[in-house]
């Protein structure tokens, strides 16, 4: 989609700036979700995609957040929004925002979603504990009902929010984070993006789907992607090579309008 070209160019600039930052500090990130799908199917952005999804293993992600604090959360023109102190409430992941059009509101600017990847326990019961802990963490962070996890979970989350005193939410965050991140991201057989849009059950997959990482072409540059890209994408999307219906091929945000206008000035 030609109208998205300005936004996607800016997102590529953001990716390159973030890679320069991570390389300088010995950290690694890789494309995931729709961006990994774009690299595989289109060798770049999905034509109608209006953001970028990347991931870091939990150990690297935590180091990244600590380093960002020493740099006032900035990489040049880009602002990092940490998990527990978001610029705007979204999912409990990291975000990198473009400040060039910040006067339009951060919900309208180019952004990169940065997902931490955690180890997953082998036992089914412990997996339920991890999943429930991540949901309570989300509730405690935002004080909002859980989204995109089904009607039952949303209803339960509303009840928890109603009966829980505000003073307990900080405590809940500390405890649930320790629980949900308790399994090593390097030695576990399975991993998960706990707050990925596909949901816990589909986001859980073998570590070998990710590691070792491989290089792939994306928007005229080379970035890292999951090593077993076929099984990774099949796990998340099923028949990932099949394009969605035409009526579903559109950007989900209006941010591209800002960049379309700025390109024409």
HELIX and SHEET records of a PDB file:
HELIX    1   1 UNK A    2  UNK A    4  5                                   3    
HELIX    2   2 UNK A    5  UNK A   24  1                                  20    
HELIX    3   3 UNK A   33  UNK A   41  1                                   9    
HELIX    4   4 UNK A   58  UNK A   70  1                                  13    
HELIX    5   5 UNK A  102  UNK A  104  5                                   3    
HELIX    6   6 UNK A  106  UNK A  108  5                                   3    
HELIX    7   7 UNK A  124  UNK A  142  1                                  19    
HELIX    8   8 UNK A  151  UNK A  163  1                                  13    
HELIX    9   9 UNK A  166  UNK A  180  1                                  15    
HELIX   10  10 UNK A  200  UNK A  203  1                                   4    
HELIX   11  11 UNK A  207  UNK A  209  5                                   3    
HELIX   12  12 UNK A  229  UNK A  237  1                                   9    
HELIX   13  13 UNK A  246  UNK A  248  5                                   3    
HELIX   14  14 UNK A  255  UNK A  264  1                                  10    
SHEET    1   A 6 UNK A  30  UNK A  31  0                                        
SHEET    2   A 6 UNK A  52  UNK A  57 -1                                        
SHEET    3   A 6 UNK A 111  UNK A 120  1                                        
SHEET    4   A 6 UNK A  94  UNK A  98 -1                                        
SHEET    5   A 6 UNK A  78  UNK A  81 -1                                        
SHEET    6   A 6 UNK A  74  UNK A  75 -1                                        
SHEET    1   B 5 UNK A  30  UNK A  31  0                                        
SHEET    2   B 5 UNK A  52  UNK A  57 -1                                        
SHEET    3   B 5 UNK A 111  UNK A 120  1                                        
SHEET    4   B 5 UNK A 190  UNK A 192 -1                                        
SHEET    5   B 5 UNK A 205  UNK A 206 -1                                        
SHEET    1   C 2 UNK A 214  UNK A 218  0                                        
SHEET    2   C 2 UNK A 221  UNK A 225 -1                                        
END                                                                             
